[in-house]
Amino acid sequence: MALVQSEGIVLKTYALGETSRIAVIYTREHGLIRLVAKGSRKTPSRFGFALEPLSRARFVYYHKTERDLHLLSKADLLAALGSRLADLRRLSHAEAALELIDRLVWGEEPHAELFDLLAQTLEATVAAPEAALPAITIAFELQVASLLGYRPRLDACAHCGAPVSAERLFSPARGGLVCDRCAAEGGTVKLSADALAGLSLLLSRPVREAGDYVEVRRAGEILGVIEAFLRHHFQRFQGLRSLEMLRALQGPGSEAA
């Protein structure tokens, strides 16, 4: 058992016994980890706000080889992002980013580029114009999938490499646009011209720049297609509850959350 330290972002926590909790944290150095924080539910807690979801902190913990749970020793808060999210819409998009990492990442495999992408996305949800939040979330989903080896293909048929159909047919199962011949096998979604343009733009656009595109059109359509794509390629992904709740609260007509 070694004492190690990692910079991380808290994805979620849940209770353990009467006074403790388990924190699920995505770290730069050790990937996704689960830490037992003894006594953290007592008031006041010696860990302060460092264990709150969306917080970024430096964690010191006892790492147990081949164990799922590790014992937290110390947590130094670096940034309490949750306190800077002033409204429900920004909070929902920030929590959607946490959900995506929690569902798509598995195990203690370090991925510094993915950690930095999450940190940049969370900062963007604070600083960008509110109308740009869907564009930020779309760019984040696309880039996370790409970093994990599932980049949607838009330049040629995702199945056979032939020129894509003029009908803008996207196959979630095959991972991108398809040609007319492959589309005949079914399972495709026809994209609007605006949705395809937005998808193409945000596929490679840095998240920070995505925040400048406040008028991305058909954001709701794009989000729906991406979620269908993620469901096919990541078994643990079943949609983003944060955005579903936001749409429910906003009511009919809230296309892009």
N, C-alpha and C positions, 0 to 999 in steps of 0.2 A: 504494500500500500504506500503510494507516494503522494507527497504534498505538492500539488501543482496549482498554477494560476492561469486564468483565461479571461480575456475581455469578452463579454457576452451581452445579448439582448434577451430579456425575459419574454417568453412567448405566452406562458400561462402558468398558473399555480393551482394546486388543489390540496385539501386538508389531509393531514395525516395524524390520527389520534386526536387528542384534545388540545394540544398546544403547538403542534408542529405542522409543517406543510412540505409538499414536494414542488419544486420549481423546475419547469421545463425551459431550458435556456439554449439559445443557439450561439455558439462561441466561434471566435476566429480561429483559435488554435486547436480545438478538439471537436468541432462539429456540434451535433445535438447531444446534450447531456441532461441528466435528471439529478437534481441535488436535493438531499434531505436537509431542511433547515430546522434544526431542533429549537423549540421555543419561539419560533418566529410569529406565532399567533398571539403571543402575550403582548400586553400593552404596558409600557412601550416596548417595541421590538428592537433588539440590538442591531438588526439589519436595516432598520429604517425603511426608506422607500426603494431600496435597491432590489427588492423582490417583487415590486409591482409590475404587472404586464406593461410593456413598452419601455421600461427602464433599461438603461445601458450602464453596466457596472463592471468592475474588476473583481472577479470571484477567485477566492483561494479555497481549495477543497482537497479532501483526501480521495484520491483516485484508486478505486479497487478494480484490478484487472479482471475482465470477463464478468463484471457485475453491471447491472442496469442502473443501480442507484449509488450515488457517491455522497459523502458527508461534507456539507458546507462548513467551512471554518470562519470565513470572513468575506464581507462584500462591501466594496467601496463604490458608492454611487458616482457615475460620471455624468449622466444626463437623465433627468426625469421627464421624458418626452410627454408622458400622459398629462402632466400638468400644463403643457403648452398647447394642448388641443382644446380649443375653446368651444367647439360645437359638435353636435352629434354626427354630422356628415363627415367631417375630418376624422373624427374618432373611428367611425365605421370603416373608412378606407384604410386607416392605419392598422386596425385590428384585422382587416382582410389580408394585409401583407403578412402578419404574424400567422394567421391561419394557413396560408399557402405554404410557408416554410414548414410548419408543423406537420402538414399532410404529405408534402412531397419529399422531405428530407428524412432519411432513416439512418440511425447509427452514428457513431463517433468518427466520422470522416471529415477532416478539416477541408474547408473550401473558402479561402480568404476572399476570392472574388465575389462569391455569393453572399458572404457576410457583409462586405462593403456595399453590395447592391441593396441589401435589406436596410442598412443604415442610411443610405442615400435616399431610399424611397420614403422611409419614415420622416426624415427631415423635409422632404418635398411635400408631404401631406400637411406640414405645418406652414410652410412658406409660400406655396403656390396659390394662385387664385382659386377660389372654390370651384369655379366652373371647370378647372383643369383636373380635378381629382379623378374622374373616370379615365382620362388619358394616362395619368400616372399609374393607376392600377392595371390598365391594359398593358402598358409598356413593361411593368414589373412582372406580370404573369408570363408574357412572351419571353422575356429575358431569363427568368428563372428556368423555364422549360428548356431554353436553348443551352444554358449552362449545364443542365443535367442530361444533355444529349438528345433532346426531343424538339429541336427547332422546327417549326412548321415550314413546309416548303411551298413557295409561291411562284418560283421562276419556271417550273416545269412540273409535269404530272408527278405527284408524290409516290405513285405506284410503279409506273413504267418509264418515266422520264420523257414522255412525248410532250408536245406543246399542249398547254392547258386549254380547256373548253372556253369558248367565248361567252358561255353562260355563267361564268364565275362560280363553278361548283366546287365546294370545299368538302372534303371527306375527313371527319374527325378521326375515324379509325385508321386511315392511311396516312394521316398527318399532314394534310395540305390540299392545295388545289389539284384537281385531276383532269384528265382528258375526257373527251366524250365517250370513248370506248370503255374506259374504266368506270366512268360514271354510270354506265348502263347496268352495272352490277348492284347499284342502289347504295343507300346509306350516305347520301350527299345532302348538303345544305346549299341553297342558292344564295349567294351574297349580293347585296345591293352594290352599286358602283361606289357609293360613299363608304360603305363598310370595308370593301376591299382596299380602297385608298387609305383609309385610316389604319387598317391592319398592316399594310405594307410600310407605311410611314413609321409606326410605332414599334415594328419588329426589331429595328436596329437603332432606334432613337434612344440616346441615353435618358435615363429617368429624369435627370435634372432638366434636360431640354424638353421632355414631354410636358412638363409643367407650363411651358410657354404656349402649348397648343390648346387654348381654352375652348376652341370651337370644333373639336373633333366630332364629326357627324356620325350618327348611328352608333353611338357608344354602347347602347344597350344591346344592339344586334351583335356587335363585336364581342362583348363580354359573354354573351350566350354561346357563341361559336367556340370561343376559347375554352369555356368551361366544359363543353361537350368534348373537345379535344383532350383536355386534361383528364376527364373521366375515363377515356379509353386507354390512356397511357400510364396513369398512376392509380393503382388499385385503391389506395387510401383516400383519394380525393373524391368528395361527393358534393362539391359546390362550396360557396363561401357564405356561411351563415350570417356573417356581419352585414353583407350587402343584401341578403334576402330580408333580414329584419329591417334594414333601412328602407327598402322598397315597400315593405308592408306598412311602415309608419307613414311613408309619403303618399301611399295610396295609388290608384290607377293614374297612369300617365307619367309616372316617374321612371321613364325609360332607362336612364343611365345611372340611376342612384346618385 
